[in-house]
Amino acid sequence: MPKIIGHFQRKASTIELGNCDVFRDFSDVRAVANAYRRLVEVRPIGKVINICSGKSHSLQEVVERVGKMAGYAIQVKVNPTFVRKNEVRSLLGSAELLRSIIGSWNMPPLHDTLEWMYHSPLP
């Protein structure tokens, strides 16, 4: 997502990506940091815990959403070197165990995360 956001912030006309028809469980770093902090406090020794949104979105959807924020559509060029062999089409996690350990916890909606990223200063 940072690559996509950065291209729109710089007003680039094109971007090279791999397969945009893959779905991923994107997470907001602010919510992830909050979850880690709370897990450190609880110390659930020996547990494997997913920190995730529980929702999947395609890369194409991300490109389109940021394009709406930016007010223009970017041309996506598929670079074959970025396309992974045996690409998993959809990766999605469950935060059920996380919530059972730390209590109420939510991941911001993707749109809110993209807005925050898009309106942040360029690095």
WOGI-V876119 format. One record per residue. N is the residue number from 1. PSI is psi in whole degrees, 0 to 359 (none if undefined). D_FIRST is the distance of its C-alpha to the first C-alpha in Angstrom with 2 decimals. Layout:
n;psi;d_first
N;PSI;D_FIRST
N;PSI;D_FIRST
This chain:
n;psi;d_first
1;322;0.00
2;323;3.82
3;315;5.38
4;311;5.13
5;313;6.09
6;320;8.44
7;318;10.00
8;321;10.86
9;324;12.15
10;1;14.25
11;34;15.44
12;149;14.88
13;339;16.62
14;160;15.00
15;141;12.03
16;123;12.70
17;173;10.85
18;223;12.65
19;118;13.65
20;356;11.80
21;39;14.44
22;148;13.17
23;132;12.67
24;156;10.93
25;91;11.75
26;141;8.72
27;143;10.27
28;125;10.58
29;328;11.70
30;318;14.73
31;324;15.96
32;315;15.51
33;320;17.51
34;317;20.03
35;316;20.51
36;317;21.11
37;313;23.54
38;325;25.39
39;321;25.61
40;321;27.10
41;321;29.63
42;327;30.61
43;63;30.55
44;77;30.42
45;134;31.80
46;5;31.44
47;143;28.91
48;118;25.67
49;127;23.31
50;134;19.95
51;108;17.60
52;170;15.46
53;332;15.16
54;8;17.43
55;143;15.61
56;149;13.62
57;146;11.56
58;156;11.11
59;325;8.33
60;319;10.99
61;319;11.16
62;313;7.64
63;315;8.72
64;318;12.06
65;316;11.40
66;325;9.75
67;320;12.62
68;320;15.06
69;318;14.14
70;340;14.51
71;17;17.58
72;161;17.10
73;134;15.82
74;146;14.20
75;122;15.82
76;122;13.83
77;126;15.81
78;118;15.74
79;115;16.50
80;332;18.78
81;343;18.20
82;350;14.56
83;121;16.07
84;140;17.28
85;146;20.82
86;36;21.38
87;131;17.81
88;123;17.80
89;322;17.05
90;126;16.32
91;124;15.54
92;134;16.49
93;172;18.01
94;128;20.82
95;16;21.13
96;313;24.83
97;318;26.20
98;310;24.05
99;327;25.46
100;337;28.92
101;315;28.82
102;354;27.31
103;202;28.20
104;128;26.35
105;134;22.60
106;147;19.82
107;132;16.06
108;150;15.12
109;150;14.29
110;317;10.77
111;317;12.06
112;319;13.17
113;316;10.04
114;319;8.30
115;312;11.73
116;314;11.97
117;314;8.92
118;322;10.08
119;4;13.59
120;151;13.29
121;149;15.00
122;143;13.58
123;none;14.18
